[in-house]
Amino acid sequence: MKQWWLRVMSRPRVIALRRRFAPQIAFLQARLSRESELGLPLTLGVLLVIGATLLFGGVAQDVVAGDPLTEVDAQITHWFHTHATPDVTRYMLVITDLHGTTGVSLLALALAFFLFWKKKWYWLLTLVIALPGHAHQCAAEGGLLA
């Protein structure tokens, strides 16, 4: 297999194409490199965000159109409501509170210690800059609900 690939890559036409598209090939190699934080991790992250956005858009379109998805959602909601117990409710409230100001602050503090330990200064700075925005948003949401 390796010999076949080397023969294909040594053909004059392939060499000419590689020279012609050298900047594009270099860009793709950089995007798929595991060595750089701007390589494969960034590429996979962007693809994941695009996929999640498309999925959310599809669900939102189904809700607006009144597709069967909304009926299934109503049936699942009804099932959970009829099978609710105090223990399950407490468990779900704990999960919900993990996303509140205290839970996010504790998780961010643990992440900050980890980033400090690993000497990932750029990511630590990013966390320190981004976290106050999240705390402000949580406080604003809490103020609206209170």
N, C-alpha and C positions, 0 to 999 in steps of 0.2 A: 504494500500500500504506500509506504514511504517512497519507494523508488518511483512508483507511478506519479505521485505528487511532484517529486523533483523533476521528472520529465515534463510534466504539464507546465510547471513554473519556468522551465528553461526554454520553452518555445518562444520564438521571436515575437509572435503576436501578443502573447501574454506579457512578455517583457515590455513591449511598447505600451500596452494598456497600463501596466504598473507605473511606468514613467509618466504617462499622461495624467493619471489619477493619483499621483503620489501625495498631494495635499489631502485629498479625501481619504485615502488609505491611512495616512498618518492620524487624521482626526478620528477615524473609527478605531484604530489601535489604541489611541489615548482614551477613548470612551470605554473601551473594554478591558483596560489594564487594571489588574488587581493591586498594583503597586501604589497608585495614587488615590487619594480621597475623592478626586474629581473624575475618576475613571469609572470602573464597574459599579461601585456603591452609588455614585450619583446617578448613573444611567438607570440602574434598577429602581432607585427611588423615584426618579421622574416617571418611569414607566408605570410604577405602582400608583402614583398620584393620578396619572392620566386614566388608568384602568378604574380606579375608585371614582373618579369624576364621571366617567361614562356610566358606571353602574348606578351612581346616585342619580344621574340625569334620566336613566331608564326607569328607575323606581319613581322619581318625581313625575315623569310623563304618565306612568301607569296610574298614579294617584289622581292626577288632574283629569285623566280620561275615564276614571272609574272602572278600570280593568279588573279582572278577577283577583288580582293581587290584593286589592283592598278588602275583598270579601274574606280571603284567607287570613289577612291581618286581623280583621274583626273576629274571626273564629278563634284564632290563637289568643287574642286579648281576652275573649270571653272565657276560654278554657283556663287561663292563668287566674282570672278573677274568681272563678268558681272553685278552684283548687288552692286558693291562697291559704296559708297557715301563718301563725305568728312567727315561727322560726324562719320560714322562707322570706317573709317580709323583712325581718331583722337582717338576714343575710343580704338581701337586695339593697337595703339601706346602707349597709357597710360598704358594698361595692359602689353605691352612689356617692357616699362621703369620701371615698378615695379620690374622686375627681373634684372635690371642693378645695378651698384654699389651704386648709391644714394638710390634707392628704397630698396635694401637689407639692406643697412646700417641703414636706418630709421626703418625698420621692426625689425632689430636685436637690435637696441637701445631700442625700445619699449619692446621687449622680455627680454632684459637685465634688464630693470627697473622692469618688472613683476617678474623675477626670483629673483632679489634682494629683492623685497617686500615680496615674499613668502619664502625667506631664503633658496633657492635651490642652495646652493653653488656649488655643483658638476656640475649641469647643466649650471650654469653661467660660471664656469671655462671652461667647454666644448665649450660653445659659444665663449668665448674670444679666445680660442686656434684655433677653426675651422674657424672663420670669416676672419682672415687675408689670409688664403688659398683661400677663395672664392674671396676676393678682388684682390689677385694676379692673379687668373684665369681670372677674368673679364678684368683686365688691359691687360693681354696677348691676350685675344680674341679681345679686342678693337684695340690693336696694329696691329693684323693681318688684321683686316678689314679696318683700316684707310689707 
